[in-house]
């Protein structure tokens, strides 16, 4: 079982275990690695339409919630996820969905940024 529940919706659950983030698809019970952070993940959010989720910590990972649910891998480009500020320069503490595919992310310095995914 996961260490900490970060987010849940009607069809998905997102949990963290140490530096790893896992998605559980409720209908099937399938569990997939969707993120890995240097240091623990701070927060995750699932979009209202359940089309994607976003995680923050050392950078930002946005993972599309659709088949084939490819497991996340460092330094591996994928159509399943996008990464922002993953070079270790910024530590993010908060993420919210503004609308559609627009996110508000807050780094430690408190200067909120908008990311369109």
C-alpha positions as CSV (number, residue, x, y, z in Angstrom):
1,X,0.0,0.0,0.0
2,X,1.1,3.5,-0.7
3,X,2.8,5.8,1.8
4,X,0.7,8.9,1.2
5,X,-2.5,9.7,-0.8
6,X,-1.9,12.8,-2.9
7,X,-5.1,13.0,-5.0
8,X,-8.1,10.9,-6.0
9,X,-11.0,11.2,-8.4
10,X,-13.8,9.0,-9.5
11,X,-11.5,6.8,-11.6
12,X,-8.0,7.3,-10.3
13,X,-5.9,7.5,-7.1
14,X,-2.4,9.0,-6.9
15,X,-0.1,7.9,-4.1
16,X,3.5,8.5,-3.2
17,X,6.1,6.1,-1.8
18,X,9.3,7.8,-0.9
19,X,10.4,9.6,-4.1
20,X,8.1,7.7,-6.5
21,X,4.5,8.5,-7.5
22,X,2.0,5.8,-8.5
23,X,-1.4,6.0,-10.3
24,X,-4.0,3.4,-9.5
25,X,-6.8,2.9,-12.0
26,X,-9.7,2.1,-9.7
27,X,-11.7,0.0,-12.2
28,X,-8.9,-2.5,-12.9
29,X,-6.6,-2.0,-9.9
30,X,-3.7,-1.5,-12.3
31,X,-0.9,0.5,-10.7
32,X,1.6,2.5,-12.7
33,X,4.7,4.5,-11.9
34,X,3.9,8.1,-13.2
35,X,6.6,10.1,-11.6
36,X,9.9,10.0,-9.7
37,X,11.3,13.0,-7.8
38,X,14.6,14.0,-6.2
39,X,13.2,14.3,-2.7
40,X,9.6,13.5,-2.1
41,X,6.8,14.8,-4.2
42,X,5.0,17.7,-2.5
43,X,1.5,17.7,-4.1
44,X,-0.5,16.2,-7.0
45,X,-3.7,17.2,-8.7
46,X,-6.1,15.4,-11.1
47,X,-7.8,17.6,-13.7
48,X,-11.6,17.8,-13.3
49,X,-12.1,16.0,-16.6
50,X,-9.6,13.3,-15.6
51,X,-7.6,13.8,-18.8
52,X,-4.3,14.5,-16.9
53,X,-2.6,14.8,-13.5
54,X,0.2,17.0,-12.4
55,X,2.8,16.5,-9.6
56,X,5.2,19.0,-8.1
57,X,8.4,18.7,-6.0
58,X,11.8,19.1,-7.6
59,X,10.2,20.3,-10.9
60,X,6.8,19.5,-12.4
61,X,5.6,16.4,-14.1
62,X,2.3,16.3,-16.1
63,X,1.0,12.9,-16.9
64,X,-1.8,12.2,-19.5
65,X,-4.4,9.8,-18.1
66,X,-4.9,7.6,-21.2
67,X,-3.8,4.3,-22.6
68,X,-1.2,2.9,-22.7
69,X,-0.3,4.3,-19.2
70,X,3.4,4.0,-19.9
71,X,5.5,3.8,-16.7
72,X,7.5,7.0,-16.1
73,X,11.3,6.8,-16.7
74,X,13.9,9.5,-16.1
75,X,15.5,11.1,-19.2
76,X,13.1,9.3,-21.5
77,X,10.9,11.5,-23.8
78,X,7.3,10.2,-24.0
79,X,4.0,11.4,-25.3
80,X,2.5,10.2,-22.0
81,X,4.2,12.9,-19.9
82,X,5.8,16.4,-19.9
83,X,8.3,17.7,-17.5
84,X,9.1,21.3,-16.5
85,X,12.1,22.7,-14.4
86,X,13.4,19.2,-13.6
87,X,17.0,20.3,-13.6
88,X,17.0,20.7,-9.8
89,X,16.9,24.5,-9.8
90,X,13.3,25.0,-8.5
91,X,11.4,23.2,-5.7
92,X,7.6,23.5,-6.1
93,X,5.2,23.3,-3.2
94,X,1.8,23.7,-4.8
95,X,-0.1,23.0,-8.0
96,X,-3.7,23.7,-8.9
97,X,-5.7,23.4,-12.1
98,X,-6.8,26.9,-13.3
99,X,-8.9,25.8,-16.2
100,X,-8.7,23.1,-18.9
101,X,-5.0,22.4,-19.4
102,X,-3.7,25.5,-17.5
103,X,-1.9,25.0,-14.2
104,X,-0.8,27.3,-11.5
105,X,2.4,26.2,-9.8
106,X,4.1,27.7,-6.9
107,X,7.9,27.3,-6.2
108,X,9.4,27.8,-2.8
109,X,10.1,31.5,-3.5
110,X,6.3,32.0,-3.8
111,X,6.3,33.5,-7.3
112,X,3.4,31.6,-8.9
113,X,3.8,30.5,-12.5
114,X,1.2,29.5,-15.1
115,X,1.9,26.5,-17.2
116,X,-0.2,25.5,-20.2
117,X,0.1,21.8,-20.8
